[in-house]
Amino acid sequence: MKFRNWFLLILLFLATGINAQIKNPVKFKFTINDLGNNQYEAVLNATMESGWHIYSKDLPEDTGIPTEYKVSGKNIELIGKFSEVGKKHEEFSEAFGGTIVFYSNSAGFKQKFKLKDPTKPADVTSEITYQTCDDRVCLAPNTLEFNQKVTPKGATEEAATDEKTEPVKDSAKVIETVSENPAKQEMTIYETSKLDPKQLKIKTIDFKNPLTDCGTASTKVDENYWTYLFLGFIGGLIALLTPCVFPMIPLTVSFFTKGSKNKAKGKRDALIYGFFILLIFVLLSIPFHIIDGIAGNIFNEISTSVWLNIAFFIIFIFFAGSFFGYYDITLPSSIANKSSKAEEAGGIIGIFFMALTLVIVSFSCTGPILGSLLGSAVTGSTNVPMLLTFALAGFGLAWAIIFGLLALFPQALQSLPKSGGWMNTVKVVLGFVELALALKFLSKADLVSKTFFLKRELFIAIWIIVALGLALYLFGLIRFPHDDKKPKISLTRKILGVLGFGFVIYLIQGLIPSDRPKLQLLSGILPPLNVSYFHDEKDGILGMHPEHDFFKAIELAKKENKPILIDFTGYGCENCRKMEEFVWSEADILPILQNDVVLASLYVDDKEELPEDQKTKIDLGEGQIKKVKTIGDRWSLFQQVNFNNNSQPHYVLITPDGKVINTPVSGYMPKEDFKKFLECGVNYYKKSK
């Protein structure tokens, strides 16, 4: 996240205080365009805050909540179906096991219509039902109405309008009472002009003052910039060991330390040389920042495009062939010649072009490594420009440090190993790594296209073959074009070969059928569990059958004398599924959920309708009207007014008499944080019984 975004986020938090928990990341603007010839277009434009998205109407079944847009009015006749406008993104969701389709930043929804009687005006009602998500949470599905009057030229004063909605009064009007035992807990929902926690809240619930202050889990989003800096640094160190770069180290450093009459000046120039290497690699990321305004769209398209992922797969295979020694990947010689000629300028400019020449001539070895970093960043995050800057900076930093230190301590050059066949071994090992990474892109293409040919077990089997091939090569049983006919198998090669066989043994366990995740170290690389030859759907959540009504959960908790874990969730909540699959399923989490709490999963997107006498509309201001017509609407409002939060997943531990035990937590979080939250509340309740 950019610094200005952090700054604005802090200001927003300070300005909104506790109410910052209620998120409203989407703004709408409703307009009606006159197209002429008695044709009109109702346009609803949505603007989303950075990082948030809403789903498309074309969302596949059994994934998220597709957007629905309806236009109605007594004196209007619709022309065709509504259409969407904006940059549509497609991305495979491991939680849903399918492709999700969504819009980021902005989207538009259009519906054409005409007036049945062009001599009379019409009141046009625009209604949208949508769900908003980011990388951590999903908000409850929302239904809003917008109204606008169309008055054609020459229309009579009498309006052919839709039925009027009763104005919302400030005085409270009871529309719903839900209670298992009227003498005990009771929830009353009122119809008011504004959501009033005093009217909607269950009296015993006070999330601001929990019974204990332990177990507050951190839900901070982990920015991985430093991870990419580290990966880039490691990539730079590896590149230094390749035949294209390693022989250049002593030659270059010796040039600066011995080629100058003033040794101090030579060392200074060598340090400047290292700095320019770092600068050049950082400058390679500048083009991605220039297109920063559309970078998210571009890289998301790359990440989810079938053909582009296949292209990455082919490129990585091509890189592997180069590392194996079947051909070289080089930039046009004219580029290197021009850069080398510019070195004659001398001084600072000459040093810069020396650094540039090194980067260019070493491309055949560094190109595949940089390509791996590029592919990883593009498919691993939406903030690609900054990730690439950190990755390339790490890469250049490794070179700058080595050249700089050797310039300061030239005697260390004598301790460097001599160039030889070991450098070709490094290249070949990198070739096997490229083969393994290539398969990830093919898998992504397979998942997005829903062909599901590359099952989890097939992926693992191919990786076993690659790892086995690497181990056999390290023991000298496989040779490539630039290998010696009788290679010397050093101790290092033997150790790495043994590690290769160990990795094969580790991978084999992934071929054994299991309902629980295995190969945790590869959880972000392998296809998801449901893309498997052995996948079998089971009822419930991990064998559990939670309550879906808060008040039934209250009664059950009283009978069993257990605390209640309220799980505000949704059928279309991707992050909720991720929590269930990757956190709830853990061996030290699942028994707590099964034995120590009453689980109340309240689905805020439950589409089952409420009885007619319980449906209502709430004016949210700015022309937005919230409809309360489903069970999901009920639990969504219940969450907002009792816990001042409208994101999912959201977890609250309460006692059977409705008191909040510890601070609620939201969003996808590490297992240890969720475990701390659970154990805190459960242990407190057991001690207080």
C-alpha positions in Angstrom: 0.0 0.0 0.0 1.4 3.4 -0.9 2.4 5.8 1.8 -0.4 8.3 0.9 -2.9 5.5 1.3 -1.6 4.7 4.8 -1.8 8.4 5.7 -5.3 8.7 4.5 -6.3 5.5 6.3 -5.0 6.9 9.6 -6.8 10.2 9.1 -10.0 8.3 8.3 -9.7 6.2 11.4 -9.1 9.2 13.6 -12.0 11.1 12.0 -14.6 8.3 12.3 -13.6 6.7 15.6 -15.5 3.5 16.5 -17.9 3.9 13.6 -15.1 3.0 11.2 -16.1 -0.6 11.7 -19.2 0.0 9.5 -17.8 -0.2 6.0 -19.4 1.5 3.0 -16.8 1.2 0.3 -19.2 1.6 -2.7 -20.8 4.8 -3.7 -23.6 5.0 -6.3 -24.9 7.7 -8.7 -28.2 7.2 -10.5 -28.9 9.1 -13.7 -31.4 8.8 -16.6 -30.3 9.6 -20.1 -32.7 10.7 -22.8 -31.8 8.8 -25.9 -34.5 10.3 -28.1 -37.4 8.7 -29.9 -39.1 8.0 -26.5 -36.1 5.9 -25.4 -34.3 6.3 -22.1 -31.5 4.7 -20.3 -31.3 4.2 -16.5 -27.7 4.3 -15.5 -26.4 3.4 -12.1 -22.6 4.0 -11.7 -20.7 2.5 -8.8 -17.4 3.8 -7.5 -15.4 1.4 -5.2 -12.7 2.3 -2.8 -9.2 0.9 -3.5 -8.9 -2.8 -2.9 -12.7 -3.5 -3.0 -14.7 -5.1 -5.7 -18.3 -6.1 -6.5 -19.3 -9.2 -8.4 -20.6 -9.3 -11.9 -24.0 -10.5 -13.0 -22.2 -13.2 -14.9 -20.8 -14.8 -11.7 -20.9 -18.7 -11.9 -23.2 -20.6 -9.7 -22.1 -21.7 -6.2 -19.6 -18.9 -5.9 -20.3 -15.3 -4.8 -23.5 -13.2 -5.0 -24.1 -12.0 -8.6 -25.2 -8.4 -9.0 -28.8 -7.9 -9.9 -30.1 -4.6 -11.4 -33.8 -3.9 -11.9 -35.6 -0.9 -13.3 -39.4 -0.5 -12.8 -42.2 2.0 -12.9 -45.9 2.0 -13.9 -45.5 4.0 -17.1 -42.3 2.3 -18.4 -41.5 -0.7 -20.6 -38.1 -2.3 -20.5 -36.1 -2.7 -23.7 -33.9 -5.8 -23.4 -31.9 -6.9 -20.4 -29.6 -4.7 -18.3 -25.9 -4.5 -19.3 -22.7 -3.9 -17.4 -20.0 -1.4 -18.2 -16.4 -1.4 -16.9 -13.3 -3.5 -16.8 -14.3 -7.1 -15.9 -11.9 -9.3 -14.1 -11.8 -13.1 -13.8 -9.9 -14.9 -11.1 -9.9 -18.5 -9.9 -11.0 -18.8 -6.3 -9.5 -21.7 -4.3 -12.2 -21.2 -1.7 -15.1 -21.6 -4.2 -13.3 -24.0 -6.5 -14.3 -21.9 -9.5 -13.8 -18.6 -11.4 -15.2 -15.4 -9.9 -16.0 -12.4 -12.1 -15.9 -9.0 -10.6 -15.3 -5.2 -11.0 -12.8 -3.1 -9.2 -12.6 0.7 -8.9 -15.7 1.4 -11.0 -18.6 -0.2 -12.8 -21.8 0.8 -14.5 -25.2 -0.8 -14.9 -27.5 0.2 -17.7 -31.1 -0.6 -18.6 -33.0 0.8 -21.6 -36.7 1.6 -21.4 -39.4 3.6 -23.1 -42.6 5.3 -21.8 -45.8 3.4 -22.4 -47.6 6.8 -22.7 -45.1 9.4 -23.9 -47.5 12.2 -22.9 -47.2 11.4 -19.2 -44.2 11.5 -16.8 -43.1 8.4 -14.9 -41.4 7.7 -11.6 -38.5 5.3 -12.3 -37.2 3.0 -9.6 -33.7 1.6 -9.9 -32.9 -1.4 -7.6 -29.5 -3.0 -7.2 -28.5 -6.1 -5.2 -24.8 -6.6 -4.8 -22.0 -7.9 -2.5 -18.7 -6.1 -1.8 -15.5 -7.9 -0.9 -11.8 -7.2 -0.5 -8.9 -9.6 0.1 -9.8 -10.2 3.8 -13.5 -9.7 4.2 -16.9 -9.7 2.4 -19.7 -7.4 3.4 -23.3 -8.6 3.6 -25.3 -8.5 0.3 -27.0 -5.2 0.0 -30.2 -4.1 -1.8 -30.6 -0.4 -2.5 -33.3 1.6 -4.4 -32.9 4.9 -6.3 -35.8 7.0 -7.6 -36.0 9.6 -10.3 -38.8 11.2 -12.2 -38.8 11.3 -16.0 -40.9 14.1 -17.5 -40.9 14.1 -21.3 -41.5 17.4 -23.2 -45.2 18.2 -23.5 -46.2 15.8 -20.8 -49.4 16.4 -18.8 -49.2 17.2 -15.2 -50.8 13.9 -14.2 -48.1 11.4 -13.5 -48.4 7.8 -14.2 -46.2 6.7 -11.3 -45.5 3.6 -9.4 -47.1 3.0 -6.0 -45.8 5.3 -3.4 -43.8 3.9 -0.5 -45.0 5.0 2.8 -42.6 7.7 4.1 -40.3 6.5 6.7 -41.1 8.1 10.0 -38.7 9.1 12.7 -40.9 7.6 15.4 -40.2 3.9 16.0 -42.5 1.4 14.5 -42.1 -2.2 15.6 -42.0 -4.5 12.6 -40.3 -7.7 13.9 -39.9 -9.5 17.2 -37.9 -12.7 17.3 -37.6 -14.6 20.5 -37.5 -18.2 21.6 -38.6 -17.2 25.1 -40.3 -13.7 25.3 -39.3 -13.5 29.0 -35.6 -13.9 28.1 -33.7 -12.5 25.1 -35.7 -10.5 22.6 -34.5 -8.8 19.5 -36.7 -6.0 18.2 -36.1 -4.3 14.8 -37.7 -0.9 14.2 -38.3 1.1 11.1 -36.5 4.5 11.5 -35.0 7.1 9.3 -31.5 6.2 10.6 -30.1 3.0 12.0 -30.2 3.5 15.7 -28.2 1.0 17.8 -30.3 1.9 20.9 -33.4 0.6 19.2 -31.9 -2.4 17.4 -29.4 -3.6 19.9 -29.9 -6.5 22.4 -29.4 -4.9 25.7 -26.9 -7.4 27.2 -24.5 -7.2 24.2 -21.7 -4.6 24.7 -18.8 -5.4 22.4 -17.0 -2.3 23.6 -16.6 -3.7 27.1 -16.0 -7.5 26.9 -15.7 -9.6 30.0 -12.0 -10.0 29.4 -9.5 -8.2 27.3 -7.3 -11.2 26.4 -7.3 -12.9 23.0 -7.4 -9.9 20.7 -6.0 -11.3 17.5 -4.2 -9.1 15.1 -5.9 -9.0 11.7 -3.4 -6.7 10.1 -2.8 -7.4 6.4 0.6 -8.7 5.8 2.4 -6.6 3.2 5.0 -8.8 1.4 7.2 -6.1 0.0 10.1 -7.2 2.2 9.5 -10.8 1.2 10.1 -9.8 -2.4 13.1 -7.8 -1.5 14.5 -10.9 0.1 13.6 -13.1 -2.8 15.2 -10.6 -5.2 18.3 -10.5 -3.1 18.5 -14.3 -3.1 17.9 -14.3 -6.9 20.8 -11.8 -7.3 23.2 -13.9 -5.3 22.3 -17.0 -7.4 22.8 -15.0 -10.6 26.3 -14.0 -9.4 27.2 -17.7 -9.5 26.3 -18.2 -13.1 28.9 -18.4 -16.0 27.6 -15.0 -17.4 28.4 -13.0 -14.2 30.8 -14.8 -11.9 33.9 -14.4 -14.2 33.2 -10.7 -14.4 33.6 -10.1 -10.7 37.4 -10.3 -10.3 37.9 -8.6 -13.7 35.7 -5.7 -12.9 36.9 -5.2 -9.3 40.5 -5.5 -10.3 40.0 -2.9 -13.0 38.9 -0.3 -10.4 41.4 -1.2 -7.7 44.4 -1.6 -9.9 43.6 0.4 -13.0 43.6 3.7 -11.1 46.8 5.5 -9.9 44.8 6.6 -6.9 43.6 3.5 -5.0 41.2 5.5 -2.9 39.6 6.9 -6.1 39.5 3.4 -7.6 37.6 2.0 -4.6 35.3 5.0 -4.7 34.6 4.4 -8.4 33.9 0.7 -7.6 31.4 1.7 -5.0 29.7 4.0 -7.5 29.7 1.2 -10.0 27.8 -1.0 -7.5 25.4 1.8 -6.8 24.7 2.2 -10.5 24.0 -1.5 -10.8 21.4 -1.2 -8.1 19.9 1.9 -9.7 19.7 0.2 -13.1 17.7 -2.7 -11.7 15.4 -0.3 -9.9 14.9 1.7 -13.0 13.6 -1.4 -14.8 10.5 -1.2 -12.6 9.7 2.4 -13.6 7.5 1.6 -16.6 5.2 -0.4 -14.3 4.7 2.7 -12.1 4.1 5.0 -15.1 1.0 2.9 -15.8 0.1 2.7 -12.1 -3.4 4.0 -12.7 -4.3 0.9 -14.8 -1.6 -1.5 -13.4 -4.1 -3.3 -11.2 -6.3 -4.1 -14.2 -3.4 -5.1 -16.4 -1.8 -7.5 -14.0 -5.0 -8.9 -12.8 -5.8 -9.7 -16.4 -2.4 -11.4 -16.7 -2.9 -13.3 -13.5 -6.3 -14.7 -14.6 -6.0 -14.9 -18.3 -5.8 -18.5 -19.6 -3.7 -17.6 -22.7 -1.3 -15.4 -20.8 -0.7 -18.0 -18.2 -0.1 -20.6 -20.9 2.3 -18.0 -22.5 4.1 -17.8 -19.1 4.3 -21.6 -19.0 5.9 -21.7 -22.4 8.3 -18.9 -21.6 9.4 -20.7 -18.4 10.0 -23.9 -20.4 12.0 -21.9 -22.8 14.1 -20.5 -19.9 14.7 -24.0 -18.6 16.0 -25.1 -22.0 18.5 -22.2 -22.0 19.7 -23.1 -18.5 20.1 -26.7 -19.6 22.5 -25.5 -22.3 20.5 -26.2 -25.4 20.6 -22.6 -26.6 21.4 -19.1 -25.2 19.0 -16.2 -24.6 20.7 -12.9 -25.4 19.8 -9.4 -26.2 20.8 -8.0 -29.7 24.5 -7.5 -29.8 24.0 -3.9 -31.1 22.6 -2.9 -27.7 25.7 -4.2 -25.8 28.0 -2.6 -28.4 26.4 0.8 -28.0 26.5 0.6 -24.2 30.1 -0.5 -24.3 31.1 2.3 -26.6 29.5 4.8 -24.2 31.9 3.7 -21.5 34.6 5.7 -23.2 33.0 8.9 -22.0 34.8 8.4 -18.7 34.0 9.7 -15.3 30.6 9.1 -13.7 28.9 8.7 -17.0 31.4 6.1 -18.1 31.0 4.1 -14.9 27.2 4.1 -15.4 27.5 2.6 -18.9 30.0 0.0 -17.5 27.2 -1.1 -15.1 24.7 -1.0 -17.9 26.9 -3.1 -20.1 27.3 -5.7 -17.3 23.5 -5.9 -16.9 23.0 -6.3 -20.7 25.7 -9.0 -21.4 24.6 -11.1 -18.4 21.0 -11.2 -19.6 21.3 -14.8 -20.8 21.7 -15.9 -17.2 19.8 -13.2 -15.3 16.8 -13.0 -17.7 15.2 -16.3 -16.6 15.7 -15.4 -12.9 14.2 -12.0 -13.4 11.4 -13.5 -15.4 10.7 -15.8 -12.5 10.4 -12.8 -10.1 8.2 -11.0 -12.6 5.9 -14.0 -13.0 5.7 -14.5 -9.3 4.8 -10.8 -8.6 2.3 -10.6 -11.4 0.4 -13.6 -10.3 0.8 -13.0 -6.6 -0.6 -9.6 -5.9 -2.6 -6.7 -7.3 0.1 -4.1 -6.2 2.5 -5.3 -8.8 4.6 -2.2 -9.5 5.8 -1.8 -5.9 6.5 -5.6 -5.6 8.6 -5.5 -8.7 10.5 -2.4 -7.4 11.4 -4.3 -4.2 12.2 -7.5 -6.0 14.5 -5.8 -8.6 16.0 -3.6 -5.8 16.9 -6.8 -3.9 18.4 -8.3 -7.0 20.6 -5.3 -7.7 21.4 -4.9 -4.0 23.0 -8.3 -4.0 25.3 -7.4 -6.9 26.0 -3.9 -5.4 27.1 -5.4 -2.0 29.4 -8.0 -3.6 31.1 -5.6 -5.9 31.3 -3.0 -3.2 32.8 -5.2 -0.6 35.3 -6.8 -2.9 36.3 -3.2 -4.0 36.9 -2.3 -0.3 38.7 -5.6 0.4 40.3 -6.7 -2.9 42.4 -9.3 -1.1 39.1 -11.3 -0.7 39.3 -11.9 -4.5 41.9 -14.5 -3.9 39.5 -16.6 -1.8 36.8 -16.7 -4.5 36.5 -20.1 -6.2 37.8 -20.4 -9.7 35.5 -20.5 -12.6 34.7 -24.0 -13.8 32.2 -26.7 -14.3 30.4 -25.9 -11.0 28.9 -22.8 -12.6 27.2 -24.9 -15.3 25.8 -27.1 -12.5 24.2 -24.0 -11.0 22.6 -23.2 -14.3 21.2 -26.7 -14.8 19.8 -26.8 -11.3 18.1 -23.5 -12.1 16.7 -25.2 -15.2 14.9 -27.8 -13.1 13.6 -25.0 -10.8 12.2 -23.2 -13.9 10.4 -26.4 -15.0 8.8 -26.7 -11.7 7.7 -23.1 -11.6 6.3 -23.4 -15.2 3.8 -25.9 -14.0 2.2 -23.4 -11.7 1.2 -21.2 -14.6 -0.2 -24.2 -16.5 -2.2 -25.1 -13.4 -3.6 -21.5 -13.1 -4.7 -21.6 -16.8 -6.3 -25.0 -16.1 -8.2 -23.7 -13.1 -9.4 -20.5 -14.7 -10.6 -22.3 -17.8 -12.4 -24.9 -15.6 -10.9 -27.8 -17.6 -9.5 -29.2 -14.4 -7.2 -31.5 -16.3 -4.2 -30.8 -14.1 -5.5 -32.4 -10.9 -3.6 -32.0 -7.7 -2.2 -35.5 -7.8 -1.1 -35.1 -11.4 0.7 -31.8 -10.5 2.4 -33.5 -7.6 3.4 -36.5 -9.8 5.1 -34.2 -12.4 6.9 -32.4 -9.6 8.1 -35.7 -8.3 9.6 -36.5 -11.8 11.3 -33.1 -11.9 12.7 -33.5 -8.4 13.8 -37.0 -9.2 15.5 -35.8 -12.4 17.3 -33.1 -10.4 18.6 -35.6 -7.9 19.8 -38.0 -10.6 21.6 -35.1 -12.4 23.4 -34.1 -9.2 24.6 -37.7 -8.8 25.9 -37.6 -12.4 23.4 -40.0 -13.8 22.0 -37.4 -16.2 24.1 -35.1 -18.4 23.4 -31.9 -20.4 25.3 -30.4 -23.4 27.8 -28.3 -21.4 28.5 -30.9 -18.7 31.8 -32.7 -18.6 31.7 -36.3 -19.9 33.0 -37.5 -16.6 31.8 -34.9 -14.1 33.3 -34.8 -10.6 30.6 -35.3 -8.0 31.5 -33.0 -5.2 30.3 -33.3 -1.7 28.0 -30.3 -2.2 26.3 -32.0 -5.2 25.9 -35.2 -3.1 24.2 -33.3 -0.3 21.9 -31.5 -2.7 21.1 -34.8 -4.4 20.1 -36.4 -1.1 17.9 -33.3 -0.4 16.3 -33.8 -3.8 15.4 -37.4 -2.9 14.1 -36.2 0.4 11.9 -33.7 -1.4 10.6 -36.6 -3.6 9.6 -38.5 -0.4 7.9 -35.4 1.0 5.9 -35.0 -2.3 4.7 -38.6 -2.3 2.5 -38.1 0.7 0.4 -35.7 -1.4 -0.6 -38.6 -3.6 -2.4 -40.4 -0.7 -6.1 -39.6 -0.5 -7.0 -37.3 2.4 -9.8 -34.9 3.4 -7.3 -32.7 5.2 -4.6 -30.5 3.5 -1.2 -32.0 3.1 2.1 -30.5 1.8 1.5 -27.3 3.7 4.8 -25.8 2.4 3.3 -25.9 -1.1 -0.2 -24.7 -0.2 0.0 -21.6 -2.4 1.4 -23.5 -5.4 -0.6 -26.7 -5.7 -4.1 -26.9 -7.1 -6.8 -26.7 -4.4 -8.0 -29.8 -2.5 -11.3 -30.0 -4.5 -9.4 -30.3 -7.8 -8.5 -33.9 -7.1 -9.2 -37.4 -8.3 -10.3 -38.3 -4.8 -12.5 -35.2 -3.9 -15.8 -36.1 -2.2 -18.3 -33.5 -1.0 -19.5 -33.8 2.5 -22.5 -32.3 4.3 -22.0 -29.6 6.8 -18.8 -27.7 7.7 -16.0 -30.2 8.5 -18.5 -32.6 9.8 -20.2 -30.0 12.0 -23.8 -28.8 11.7 -23.9 -25.3 13.2 -27.1 -23.4 14.2 -28.3 -20.8 11.7 -30.5 -18.9 14.1 -29.0 -16.9 16.9 -31.9 -17.5 19.3 -31.9 -21.3 18.8 -28.1 -21.2 19.5 -28.9 -19.3 22.8 -31.2 -22.0 23.9 -28.8 -24.8 23.0 -26.0 -23.0 24.8 -28.1 -22.8 28.0 -28.8 -26.5 27.8 -25.2 -27.5 27.2 -23.7 -24.7 29.3 -21.2 -23.6 26.6 -20.3 -20.2 25.2 -21.6 -19.3 21.7 -19.3 -18.6 18.8 -21.2 -16.3 16.4 -19.9 -16.7 12.9 -21.2 -14.0 10.7 -20.7 -15.5 7.3 -22.1 -15.8 3.8 -22.7 -18.4 1.1 -20.8 -16.1 -1.2 -18.0 -15.1 1.2 -14.7 -16.4 -0.2 -12.7 -15.4 2.9 -15.2 -17.4 5.0 -14.5 -20.5 3.0 -10.7 -19.9 3.3 -11.1 -19.7 7.1 -13.1 -22.9 7.2 -10.7 -24.9 4.9 -7.3 -23.6 6.1 -7.9 -22.5 9.7 -10.9 -24.3 11.1 -9.6 -27.7 9.8 -6.4 -27.5 11.8 -6.0 -30.3 14.4 -5.7 -27.8 17.3 -8.7 -25.7 16.2 -11.4 -28.2 15.0 -11.8 -29.9 18.5 -12.5 -26.6 20.1 -15.2 -25.8 17.6 -16.7 -29.3 17.9 -16.6 -29.7 21.7 -16.2 -26.4 23.5 -18.6 -24.0 21.8 -22.0 -23.8 20.3 -21.4 -22.6 16.7 -23.9 -20.2 15.3 -23.3 -19.5 11.6 -25.5 -16.6 10.6 -25.6 -16.2 6.9 -26.0 -12.5 6.0 -26.8 -13.5 2.3 -29.6 -16.0 3.1 -32.2 -15.4 0.4 -35.1 -16.9 2.2 -37.8 -14.2 2.5 -39.2 -12.9 5.8 -43.0 -12.9 6.3 -44.7 -10.0 4.6 -45.5 -8.2 7.8 -41.8 -8.2 8.7 -40.4 -6.7 5.5 -39.6 -3.1 5.5 -37.4 -0.3 4.0 -34.9 1.8 5.7 -33.8 5.2 4.4 -30.0 5.4 4.5 -29.9 8.9 3.1 -28.5 10.3 -0.1 -31.4 8.7 -2.0 -30.4 5.2 -0.9 -33.1 2.9 0.5 -32.2 -0.4 2.2 -34.7 -3.2 1.8 -35.1 -5.6 4.7 -36.9 -8.6 3.2 -34.8 -11.7 3.8 -33.3 -13.6 6.7 -29.9 -12.5 5.4 -31.0 -8.9 5.8 -32.1 -9.6 9.4 -28.7 -11.0 10.4 -26.9 -8.3 8.5 -28.7 -5.6 10.5 -28.3 -7.7 13.7 -24.5 -7.7 13.1 -24.4 -3.9 12.4 -26.4 -2.6 15.3 -25.1 -5.0 17.9 -21.4 -5.2 16.9 -21.0 -2.1 14.8 -19.5 -4.2 12.0 -20.8 -5.3 8.6 -17.9 -7.5 7.3 -17.5 -11.2 7.0 -16.1 -13.4 8.4 -16.7 -11.8 11.8 -16.4 -13.8 15.0 -17.9 -13.1 18.4 -17.8 -15.2 21.6 -20.7 -14.6 24.0 -22.1 -16.2 27.0 -25.6 -17.9 27.0 -27.0 -14.8 28.7 -25.8 -12.6 25.8 -22.6 -11.0 27.2 -19.5 -10.5 25.0 -16.6 -12.5 26.4 -13.6 -11.0 24.5 -12.9 -8.6 21.7 -14.5 -9.8 18.4 -12.2 -10.4 15.4 -12.8 -10.1 11.7 -11.4 -11.3 8.4 -9.0 -14.1 7.3 -6.3 -14.5 9.9 -3.4 -16.8 10.8 -4.3 -20.0 12.8 -2.4 -18.9 15.9 -4.4 -15.6 16.1 -7.7 -17.4 15.8 -6.6 -20.1 18.3 -5.7 -17.4 20.8 -9.1 -15.8 20.3 -10.9 -19.1 20.9 -8.9 -20.3 23.8 -9.2 -16.9 25.6 -13.0 -16.9 25.5 -13.5 -20.6 26.2 -11.0 -20.7 29.1 -12.6 -17.6 30.7 -16.1 -19.1 30.4 -15.0 -22.4 32.0 -13.4 -20.6 34.9 -16.4 -18.4 35.4 -19.0 -21.2 35.5 
